[in-house]
Amino acid sequence: QYNGLKELKRKVETVDKHLKKGYALKAVDALDEAVGALDSLSAEFEGSRLDAYRATLHVRGCHAYSRVRRHEIAFPACNAAVDADGAVGSYAARAAALERDDDYDSAVRDWRAAVEAAGGERAPPEQLSWTDDAGEAHDLRRRLHDGRRLEDQWEKRRDHARVLDLPANVGDLRKESKCKWLKKQHKKMARTWHPDKARGDPNRAARKMREVSAAKEALTGAFGC
């Protein structure tokens, strides 16, 4: 058992090393190995030490999978981390993952929860400091402020072309080509986020579907289709 725990610790350290270097895909692979090692140990014994490793792997999974945009896997890990301890790091990790998925409203709620878990906005600066998966320190109050700004920008100046994954040069194309791309990408995205086909959280799929419909409507007018 001691050797198993030592090997598990080594695998978790490998995940952290890849995350800090920005190697998200390598971190995902290392994370899968760490989870496998944890599952093997779980078959032998249970204990608070294993629970602690399980919780920390949830946080790392939240970071790693969201960075490679596998959000349907990331968010269950994020939610499990929050449910397990309700700690500052868990709320902050989920908030960062939500921002990567353009869910700024939910991200703001989690940044606020992280600030409260750290003692509130009047807590000492050291309590309100959070270190992300890349090893960079952040002031949680600043992240909350930035989250509110991003939420406002997303609502008022949303990049509809990005929502539909249109080509970067779509603005330079002729009207006929713009409209062709718009129709093609809207159909693709509507199929991706259809409630009966989308993977993961149905609420996320519904939000994405609303954004796709709004993008189609806005760009139809902008392109003159």
C-alpha positions in Angstrom: 0.0 0.0 0.0 2.9 2.4 0.8 4.4 1.9 -2.6 1.0 2.4 -4.2 0.5 5.7 -2.4 4.0 6.8 -3.4 3.3 6.0 -7.0 -0.1 7.8 -6.9 1.7 10.9 -5.4 4.2 10.8 -8.2 1.5 10.7 -10.9 -0.3 13.6 -9.3 2.9 15.6 -9.3 3.3 14.8 -13.0 -0.2 16.2 -13.7 0.8 19.4 -11.8 4.1 19.7 -13.8 2.3 19.5 -17.1 -0.4 22.0 -16.0 2.2 24.5 -14.9 4.0 24.2 -18.2 0.7 24.6 -20.1 0.8 21.1 -21.5 -2.9 20.5 -21.1 -3.1 17.4 -23.3 -0.2 15.8 -21.5 -1.9 16.7 -18.2 -5.1 14.9 -19.3 -3.1 11.8 -20.1 -1.3 11.9 -16.8 -4.5 12.5 -15.0 -6.0 9.4 -16.5 -3.1 7.4 -15.1 -3.4 9.0 -11.7 -7.2 8.1 -11.6 -6.3 4.6 -12.6 -3.8 4.4 -9.8 -6.3 5.8 -7.3 -8.9 3.2 -8.4 -6.5 0.4 -7.8 -5.7 1.6 -4.3 -9.4 2.0 -3.6 -9.9 -1.7 -4.2 -7.4 -2.4 -1.5 -8.4 0.1 1.3 -10.4 3.2 2.0 -9.2 6.1 4.1 -9.1 9.9 4.5 -5.8 10.0 2.6 -7.5 8.5 -0.5 -10.4 10.9 -0.1 -8.0 13.8 -0.2 -6.3 12.5 -3.3 -9.7 12.0 -4.9 -10.7 15.6 -4.2 -7.5 17.0 -5.5 -7.8 15.0 -8.7 -11.3 16.4 -9.2 -9.8 20.0 -9.1 -7.0 19.0 -11.5 -9.5 17.4 -13.8 -11.6 20.6 -13.8 -8.5 22.5 -14.9 -7.1 20.1 -17.4 -10.2 19.0 -19.3 -11.5 22.6 -19.5 -8.2 23.7 -21.0 -8.6 21.2 -23.8 -12.3 22.2 -24.2 -13.6 18.8 -23.1 -16.2 20.6 -20.9 -18.6 17.7 -20.8 -15.9 15.9 -18.7 -14.5 19.0 -17.0 -17.7 20.2 -15.3 -18.6 16.9 -13.5 -15.1 17.1 -12.1 -15.5 20.7 -11.2 -18.8 20.0 -9.5 -17.4 17.0 -7.6 -14.6 19.2 -6.3 -17.0 21.9 -5.0 -19.3 19.3 -3.5 -16.4 17.6 -1.8 -15.0 20.5 0.1 -16.6 23.9 -0.9 -13.1 25.3 -0.7 -11.7 28.4 -2.3 -9.6 26.5 -4.9 -12.6 24.4 -6.0 -14.9 27.4 -6.6 -12.1 29.3 -8.3 -11.2 26.3 -10.6 -14.8 26.0 -11.6 -15.1 29.7 -12.2 -12.1 29.6 -14.5 -13.5 26.6 -16.4 -16.9 28.4 -16.8 -15.1 31.4 -18.3 -13.4 29.1 -20.8 -16.9 27.9 -21.8 -18.2 31.5 -22.1 -20.6 31.0 -19.2 -19.8 34.3 -17.5 -22.9 34.5 -15.4 -22.2 31.3 -13.6 -18.5 32.1 -13.4 -19.3 35.4 -11.5 -21.4 33.4 -9.0 -18.4 31.1 -8.4 -15.9 33.9 -8.1 -18.2 35.5 -5.5 -18.4 32.2 -3.7 -14.6 31.9 -3.7 -14.3 35.3 -2.2 -16.8 34.5 0.5 -15.1 31.1 1.2 -11.8 33.1 1.6 -13.4 35.3 4.3 -15.1 38.0 2.3 -13.9 41.1 0.4 -12.4 42.6 3.6 -10.3 39.6 4.4 -6.5 40.0 4.5 -4.9 40.0 1.0 -3.1 36.7 1.7 -6.5 35.0 2.3 -7.8 36.4 -1.0 -4.9 35.1 -3.0 -5.5 32.1 -5.3 -2.9 30.2 -7.3 -4.1 28.8 -10.5 -3.1 25.5 -12.2 -0.2 27.3 -14.0 1.2 28.5 -10.7 0.2 32.1 -11.2 -1.2 34.0 -8.2 -4.4 36.0 -8.4 -6.4 38.3 -6.2 -9.9 36.8 -6.0 -11.5 40.3 -5.7 -9.8 41.2 -9.0 -11.0 38.0 -10.7 -14.5 38.7 -9.5 -14.3 42.3 -10.9 -12.9 41.0 -14.2 -15.6 38.3 -14.3 -18.3 40.9 -14.0 -16.7 42.9 -16.8 -16.5 39.8 -19.1 -20.1 39.0 -18.3 -21.2 42.5 -19.4 -19.1 42.3 -22.6 -20.6 39.0 -23.4 -24.1 40.3 -23.1 -23.6 43.5 -24.9 -20.8 42.8 -27.4 -20.9 39.1 -28.0 -18.7 37.7 -30.8 -21.4 36.0 -32.7 -18.9 34.8 -35.4 -17.0 32.9 -32.7 -20.2 31.4 -31.3 -20.8 29.8 -34.7 -17.2 29.0 -35.3 -17.1 31.0 -38.5 -13.8 31.5 -40.4 -11.6 34.3 -39.1 -11.8 36.1 -42.5 -15.6 35.8 -42.8 -15.8 39.6 -42.8 -13.7 39.8 -45.9 -15.9 37.4 -48.0 -18.5 38.3 -50.5 -22.1 38.4 -49.3 -23.0 35.0 -50.9 -20.1 33.3 -49.2 -20.9 34.9 -45.9 -24.4 33.7 -46.0 -23.4 30.2 -47.1 -21.0 29.9 -44.2 -23.6 31.2 -41.8 -26.2 28.7 -42.9 -23.6 25.8 -42.8 -22.3 26.7 -39.3 -25.7 27.4 -37.8 -26.9 24.0 -39.0 -23.8 22.3 -37.6 -24.0 24.1 -34.2 -27.7 23.6 -33.9 -27.2 19.9 -34.4 -24.3 19.8 -31.9 -26.4 21.5 -29.1 -29.7 19.9 -29.8 -31.1 18.7 -26.5 -31.4 15.2 -27.7 -27.9 15.0 -29.0 -25.7 17.2 -26.8 -23.5 15.4 -24.3 -23.3 16.5 -20.7 -25.4 19.0 -18.8 -28.7 19.7 -20.5 -28.7 23.2 -19.1 -25.4 23.9 -20.7 -26.8 22.6 -24.0 -29.9 24.8 -23.7 -27.6 27.9 -23.1 -25.5 27.1 -26.1 -28.5 26.6 -28.2 -29.9 30.0 -27.2 -26.5 31.6 -28.1 -26.4 29.9 -31.5 -29.9 31.1 -32.3 -29.1 34.6 -31.2 -25.9 34.5 -33.3 -27.8 33.4 -36.4 -30.3 36.1 -36.0 -27.7 38.9 -35.5 -25.5 37.8 -38.3 -28.3 37.3 -40.8 -29.0 41.0 -40.4 -25.4 42.0 -40.4 -24.6 40.1 -43.5 -27.8 41.0 -45.3 -28.7 37.3 -45.9 
